[in-house]
Structures are given as structure tokens and as C-alpha cells.
Amino acid sequence: MTAFQEMPARRDAAASGGEAESRPCAPGASLALEDPSALDERNRQLAHAGIARAEDLLVSRYRLSSRQEAFDLLRRTSQRFNIKLHILADVAVHAAAPSPNARSWLPGRPLGDAPALPALQGGVKQPAGHGAVLTAALHRALHITGAEMGNVQLVENGMLRMEKHTGLNRRFTDYFTFVEGSTTSCAQAAAEGRQVTVQDVAACATFDEGSRQTILQAGSRACHSVPLVSPSGAVLGMISSHHERPLGGLTGTQLNTLHDLGGQVARWLIWHRGTVARALNHLHAMATTRP
């Protein structure tokens, strides 16, 4: 069972340590930023699509009366287990179906202790919750790279979805709430499973012009993306730092430390799916015992 639809990396995850690809740069034309109202509508549609798929699944599997009844089951379960609704919906869609007349959706497995996150350092107690871990990982990555702006994305339905950010304005976070294509450095880093450095956003050929202009208006001239790569080589998400001035590149020590951070956070995310499995079993019990 997976909490996220993983992106298989095209390169060996081990190659991410100690090296990063610096993107070639070329002049580009400036285009107007996308209409904010169009962005809002796109984000609403993409956010609703994942939940709607889960609603349709539950209506069909449990013979519910409506999508609203399915939504209520999802909402109540997400609140009880403190799991974001969109994450629970994604889990439901991609998890294997329960056996006929099964008492639970997924067989019970010992969860065990959360994997250690020594790459976070700081001498403080390891964060326990999903949001706290992602926030701590983002701040650690920014400390390593010397940046003050950055964001965390997780893979969902084949896209990168923004989960955490700091220092970035509303225009940026709205534009990159979902990243679908390959015309950003974070998407290419996810597809290739390796760290990517963009030394100068203003001249880099990786970006389409909408992405370039949105990054520049947020005050970012360079960025570095670190994939969260599982032991099997699947990319579960991305941590990106944004820098006010062009970058000459990171050191081998910085890249190795970021590589370790990405791998440890990925293992923690895999462990966290065990808590989502418990939520699915609760949802199954409610659906099968309703009046």
C-alpha cells in the first residue's frame, strides 16, 4: 500500500550523493504571468479530482447512496486520525482492494518505531507528526544551502503537490501548488531522481516562461532541488531551496548531506503510511457496519 503514487527515478538514487546536475542556460523571452483567477480554478479542479476519485471508489465498493456519503466517511476518518483529506483520498485510490467479506481493508502489521532522522540534527527531539517532519526537513535543507526561501512537495497522482513552504509569496505558491509538466527544475529532479542546481533562473533553459517569471518575481535567482528517494529508488517528493542571487554550485559535503536528508525523510514517509493504513481500516469498518 502506498500513500503516494510514486515517481520511479530514471537514474540510480545513489548518484544523487556528492553530485548535482547544473542546468544549461540560454536567453529566454519574458511573458506575462498567468491570470490568478485561472490559477485558482486549476488548483481547485486538481485538488477536487483526487478526492472525487476516492468518492467514486467508495460509492462503488460499499454501495453508498451518494458521493456526499463517501465524502463524509473520508472527512470523519481524516479528522479522527489527523491525516490530511487529500492524502487519505490518494491512499484509498491506490491501495489494494480488501478481500470479499474482509474485516479490515489492509492486514494488520506491526508499525514499529519511526525511522531515525539524524540528518535533521539540531540536538532537539525528533519531530513526530507528518507536517512537523516536513517542516523540519525544509528548514534543515535551507540551513545547509544557506537559503531563506524554499518548499516541500510530495508526489500525488503523478504530480508534485506543494505541502510546505517558507519565504515565498502567494503568487509563487499558487502557481506551483501542483506541478504537472517537466518544465521546472523540481519536476526534472523528480523524474531523474537526482539533485539539480539551477545557477541562474533568469537564463536557464529548463523553465518555461510562466515558471521562470513566477520564480523571479518571488525574489529567487537560483534554486536547488533535492529528491526524497526511497530505498527502492522511487521519488516520493522534493525539497527545493531558493536563493536571492545566482549560485556557483554547492560543495560535495553539502550535496552528500542533502542526499542523506532526502533518503531519511523518504524512509520516514514510507513508515508513516502505516498510520494511514489504520485510518483505511477504520473507514472500512464504518462503511461495512453502517445502518
Backbone torsions as a table, in degrees:
resi	resn	phi	psi	omega
1	MET	NA	135.2	-179.6
2	THR	-121.5	140.5	177.0
3	ALA	-82.6	-18.7	178.8
4	PHE	-134.9	147.0	173.2
5	GLN	-75.9	103.9	-170.2
6	GLU	-71.3	149.9	173.0
7	MET	-97.8	117.7	175.7
8	PRO	-69.8	131.5	179.7
9	ALA	-77.8	142.8	-180.0
10	ARG	-83.4	-13.0	179.6
11	ARG	-124.0	158.6	178.5
12	ASP	-60.1	129.4	-178.4
13	ALA	-59.7	-29.2	-178.7
14	ALA	-61.3	-23.3	-178.8
15	ALA	-70.3	-12.5	-178.7
16	SER	-73.2	-22.2	-177.2
17	GLY	-82.5	130.0	173.5
18	GLY	82.1	-3.3	177.6
19	GLU	-149.7	154.9	174.6
20	ALA	-145.7	145.1	178.4
21	GLU	-82.5	127.9	173.3
22	SER	-94.7	125.5	-172.3
23	ARG	-75.3	138.2	175.4
24	PRO	-64.1	149.1	-175.4
25	CYS	-122.7	148.9	179.2
26	ALA	-153.4	155.8	179.9
27	PRO	-61.4	150.0	178.5
28	GLY	-141.3	152.3	179.7
29	ALA	-81.7	151.5	178.1
30	SER	-90.8	131.2	177.4
31	LEU	-120.8	159.2	180.0
32	ALA	-67.1	148.1	177.2
33	LEU	-68.6	153.7	-178.7
34	GLU	-67.7	149.7	179.9
35	ASP	-61.1	124.4	-179.6
36	PRO	-56.8	-35.7	180.0
37	SER	-66.0	-35.5	177.1
38	ALA	-67.4	-36.9	176.9
39	LEU	-63.8	-44.5	179.7
40	ASP	-59.1	-44.1	-179.3
41	GLU	-66.0	-42.7	178.2
42	ARG	-60.1	-45.9	-178.0
43	ASN	-64.7	-39.2	177.9
44	ARG	-63.5	-42.6	-178.8
45	GLN	-65.3	-43.6	-179.0
46	LEU	-68.7	-38.6	178.6
47	ALA	-65.9	-40.2	-178.5
48	HIS	-72.0	-30.3	-174.3
49	ALA	-60.2	-43.3	-179.5
50	GLY	-65.1	-41.5	179.4
51	ILE	-68.2	-38.2	179.6
52	ALA	-63.1	-38.1	177.6
53	ARG	-62.3	-40.4	178.3
54	ALA	-67.5	-39.1	177.8
55	GLU	-60.5	-47.1	-179.9
56	ASP	-61.2	-40.2	179.0
57	LEU	-61.2	-47.0	-177.4
58	LEU	-68.0	-39.3	177.9
59	VAL	-59.2	-44.7	-178.0
60	SER	-70.9	-45.3	-173.9
61	ARG	-70.5	-40.7	-173.6
62	TYR	-106.7	8.3	179.2
63	ARG	53.0	48.6	178.5
64	LEU	-74.3	161.8	-175.3
65	SER	-78.0	-24.8	-174.8
66	SER	-165.2	167.7	172.4
67	ARG	-62.9	-33.6	-179.7
68	GLN	-61.9	-41.4	177.6
69	GLU	-63.3	-40.0	177.4
70	ALA	-64.5	-42.6	178.7
71	PHE	-61.4	-41.3	179.1
72	ASP	-61.4	-39.7	177.2
73	LEU	-63.0	-44.5	179.0
74	LEU	-63.5	-45.7	-177.4
75	ARG	-63.4	-46.4	-179.0
76	ARG	-63.5	-39.0	179.8
77	THR	-68.8	-42.4	-179.7
78	SER	-63.5	-37.4	178.8
79	GLN	-68.6	-42.6	-177.7
80	ARG	-64.1	-39.3	-175.5
81	PHE	-100.6	5.9	177.6
82	ASN	54.8	45.9	177.8
83	ILE	-117.3	134.3	179.3
84	LYS	-57.0	141.3	-176.3
85	LEU	-58.9	-42.0	-177.0
86	HIS	-69.1	-30.4	176.8
87	ILE	-70.3	-44.3	178.4
88	LEU	-61.0	-42.0	179.3
89	ALA	-62.6	-41.9	179.8
90	ASP	-64.7	-39.6	176.9
91	VAL	-60.9	-47.2	-177.2
92	ALA	-59.6	-39.9	-177.6
93	VAL	-69.1	-37.8	-172.3
94	HIS	-98.2	-9.8	178.1
95	ALA	-75.0	150.4	176.5
96	ALA	-62.3	145.7	-180.0
97	ALA	-68.9	145.1	176.2
98	PRO	-68.2	154.0	176.5
99	SER	-66.5	154.2	177.7
100	PRO	-56.8	133.8	179.4
101	ASN	63.3	17.2	178.4
102	ALA	-68.4	145.8	179.4
103	ARG	-80.8	-17.0	178.0
104	SER	-139.5	158.1	179.4
105	TRP	-70.7	-47.5	-178.4
106	LEU	-123.3	141.5	178.6
107	PRO	-62.0	141.6	179.7
108	GLY	-68.2	134.0	177.5
109	ARG	-132.7	142.2	176.6
110	PRO	-58.6	129.5	-176.5
111	LEU	-77.1	-38.5	-178.2
112	GLY	73.9	177.4	-179.6
113	ASP	-78.1	153.3	177.5
114	ALA	-64.3	139.9	176.9
115	PRO	-59.1	144.1	179.2
116	ALA	-68.1	151.6	179.0
117	LEU	-125.5	62.4	-177.0
118	PRO	-62.0	-23.4	-179.8
119	ALA	-66.4	-18.0	177.3
120	LEU	-70.3	-33.5	178.2
121	GLN	52.0	-152.9	177.4
122	GLY	89.5	-11.5	177.5
123	GLY	70.8	18.0	179.6
124	VAL	-113.0	164.7	179.5
125	LYS	-61.9	139.5	-179.1
126	GLN	-60.9	131.8	177.5
127	PRO	-61.8	148.9	-172.7
128	ALA	-104.7	-33.8	-173.6
129	GLY	-91.4	162.8	-179.4
130	HIS	-56.2	-52.9	-179.8
131	GLY	-64.5	-38.3	-179.1
132	ALA	-65.8	-39.2	178.9
133	VAL	-65.0	-45.7	-179.4
134	LEU	-64.2	-39.6	178.9
135	THR	-64.6	-44.8	179.7
136	ALA	-64.1	-39.3	179.1
137	ALA	-65.4	-39.9	178.3
138	LEU	-62.5	-47.3	-178.8
139	HIS	-64.8	-35.5	177.2
140	ARG	-65.6	-43.2	178.8
141	ALA	-62.3	-40.8	178.8
142	LEU	-65.9	-36.6	177.1
143	HIS	-63.9	-42.7	-178.5
144	ILE	-65.1	-41.7	-175.7
145	THR	-88.1	-10.8	-179.2
146	GLY	75.0	26.4	-179.2
147	ALA	-105.3	161.9	177.2
148	GLU	-114.3	-7.3	179.3
149	MET	-121.1	144.6	177.3
150	GLY	-178.6	175.0	-179.6
151	ASN	-154.6	159.2	174.6
152	VAL	-118.3	133.8	174.9
153	GLN	-123.5	147.7	173.5
154	LEU	-119.8	149.1	179.6
155	VAL	-76.0	129.8	178.3
156	GLU	-147.9	122.8	179.7
157	ASN	52.5	40.8	176.4
158	GLY	76.8	6.6	178.2
159	MET	-120.5	164.8	169.2
160	LEU	-95.9	124.7	-179.3
161	ARG	-113.3	130.3	-179.8
162	MET	-64.7	128.8	179.0
163	GLU	-115.7	-39.7	-179.2
164	LYS	-141.2	149.8	175.7
165	HIS	-157.3	159.5	175.5
166	THR	-150.9	140.5	175.4
167	GLY	78.0	0.2	-176.2
168	LEU	-106.4	142.5	-174.9
169	ASN	-81.4	172.4	-175.2
170	ARG	-61.8	-37.5	179.8
171	ARG	-59.1	-43.5	-180.0
172	PHE	-64.9	-50.4	-174.7
173	THR	-67.3	-33.1	175.8
174	ASP	-67.9	-44.6	-176.7
175	TYR	-63.7	-38.1	-175.8
176	PHE	-106.0	21.3	175.0
177	THR	-55.0	-42.6	173.9
178	PHE	-126.8	134.6	174.6
179	VAL	-116.9	113.5	-175.3
180	GLU	-101.0	-42.2	-172.7
181	GLY	-90.6	-165.1	-176.9
182	SER	-112.2	14.3	-174.6
183	THR	-95.5	33.4	171.2
184	THR	-136.7	156.7	-179.7
185	SER	-68.8	-33.8	-179.7
186	CYS	-66.8	-39.7	178.7
187	ALA	-67.0	-38.7	179.1
188	GLN	-70.5	-36.8	175.9
189	ALA	-64.0	-37.0	177.5
190	ALA	-67.3	-43.3	-178.3
191	ALA	-65.4	-34.4	-175.9
192	GLU	-96.0	-13.6	178.7
193	GLY	66.4	33.1	179.4
194	ARG	-143.0	160.3	178.4
195	GLN	-69.8	144.0	179.8
196	VAL	-131.1	129.4	174.3
197	THR	-109.0	128.1	170.5
198	VAL	-104.9	111.4	-173.6
199	GLN	-73.5	-32.7	179.5
200	ASP	-148.5	105.7	-177.4
201	VAL	-60.1	-35.6	-174.4
202	ALA	-62.9	-23.5	-174.6
203	ALA	-122.3	4.5	-172.1
204	CYS	-83.9	133.6	-176.8
205	ALA	-76.4	-9.3	-178.4
206	THR	-62.5	-39.3	-169.2
207	PHE	-86.5	146.6	161.6
208	ASP	-76.5	167.7	-171.5
209	GLU	-70.5	-31.9	177.1
210	GLY	-62.3	-44.7	178.3
211	SER	-64.7	-45.0	-178.7
212	ARG	-58.2	-50.3	-176.7
213	GLN	-65.9	-34.0	178.9
214	THR	-67.5	-39.6	177.7
215	ILE	-66.5	-45.7	-177.9
216	LEU	-63.2	-41.1	-177.7
217	GLN	-67.8	-18.8	176.6
218	ALA	-82.0	-3.4	179.4
219	GLY	93.0	13.4	179.9
220	SER	-100.6	127.1	175.9
221	ARG	-109.5	-11.7	179.4
222	ALA	-151.7	157.5	179.4
223	CYS	-150.4	157.7	177.8
224	HIS	-137.3	129.2	-176.3
225	SER	-114.8	133.1	-178.5
226	VAL	-119.8	113.4	179.5
227	PRO	-74.3	146.7	173.6
228	LEU	-93.8	99.3	-170.0
229	VAL	-106.8	126.0	179.2
230	SER	-74.1	165.5	176.8
231	PRO	-57.2	-26.2	179.1
232	SER	-83.2	-4.7	179.4
233	GLY	95.1	3.4	178.4
234	ALA	-82.7	140.1	178.5
235	VAL	-90.2	121.5	-179.1
236	LEU	-98.9	-16.0	-178.2
237	GLY	177.9	-165.0	-172.5
238	MET	-152.7	139.0	168.1
239	ILE	-114.7	127.1	-179.5
240	SER	-125.2	135.7	173.1
241	SER	-104.5	145.2	178.9
242	HIS	-122.4	135.5	-169.7
243	HIS	-120.4	142.5	-175.5
244	GLU	-71.6	-23.6	-179.4
245	ARG	-126.9	158.4	177.5
246	PRO	-55.1	147.8	-178.3
247	LEU	-103.5	144.0	172.7
248	GLY	-91.6	-4.0	-177.5
249	GLY	117.2	156.7	179.1
250	LEU	-96.8	159.2	179.9
251	THR	-78.3	163.7	176.3
252	GLY	-58.9	-38.5	178.8
253	THR	-63.7	-43.8	177.7
254	GLN	-61.3	-45.2	-178.1
255	LEU	-65.0	-41.1	178.3
256	ASN	-64.3	-41.7	180.0
257	THR	-65.2	-41.4	177.3
258	LEU	-66.0	-38.3	177.0
259	HIS	-59.6	-45.5	178.5
260	ASP	-63.4	-41.5	178.9
261	LEU	-60.1	-47.4	-179.6
262	GLY	-60.8	-41.7	179.4
263	GLY	-66.9	-40.2	-179.7
264	GLN	-68.3	-40.9	178.1
265	VAL	-65.1	-38.5	177.8
266	ALA	-61.4	-43.9	178.7
267	ARG	-64.3	-37.3	177.5
268	TRP	-64.5	-41.3	179.0
269	LEU	-61.9	-39.6	177.3
270	ILE	-63.0	-43.3	177.6
271	TRP	-61.4	-40.7	-176.7
272	HIS	-61.6	-23.3	178.5
273	ARG	-60.8	-24.0	176.8
274	GLY	-61.0	-36.5	178.0
275	THR	-70.1	-33.2	177.6
276	VAL	-69.2	-32.7	176.6
277	ALA	-61.5	-40.1	177.5
278	ARG	-62.5	-38.2	178.3
279	ALA	-64.6	-40.3	178.1
280	LEU	-62.7	-40.4	179.6
281	ASN	-64.7	-37.5	176.7
282	HIS	-64.9	-44.0	178.5
283	LEU	-60.5	-42.6	179.0
284	HIS	-59.5	-44.2	-178.9
285	ALA	-63.9	-41.1	179.4
286	MET	-65.8	-40.0	-177.5
287	ALA	-68.9	-35.3	-176.1
288	THR	-86.4	-13.7	-178.4
289	THR	-113.7	7.4	-179.5
290	ARG	-65.4	155.2	-178.7
291	PRO	-60.8	NA	NA
